[in-house]
Amino acid sequence: MAVTRRTSPNASKLRRNSTDADRTAFPKAKNFHVIRFWNNDVLMNMEGVLSAVLGELASVQAAPPSPNPLPPAGEG
């Protein structure tokens, strides 16, 4: 999961949407779930942000194990 924060709710919606899409493309390509919060939410409502993150974690299905796991310690 990738958690990001936005700097200003006052940025134009068009600019914000293209920036969000740009920032989301790479992590999504790597199978990350992306959620975003405004800076002021992080600063003024940390408990709510943490609660939302925990809720998202509970709802996101875990990725299957890698078909190429790391070798045991000392064997790589």
Sequence and secondary structure as in RCSB ss.txt:
>XXXX:A:sequence
MAVTRRTSPNASKLRRNSTDADRTAFPKAKNFHVIRFWNNDVLMNMEGVLSAVLGELASVQAAPPSPNPLPPAGE
G
>XXXX:A:secstr
 EEEEES TTS HHHHHHHHHHHHHHHHHTT  EEEEEHHHHHH HHHHHHHHHHHHHHS      SS    TT 
 
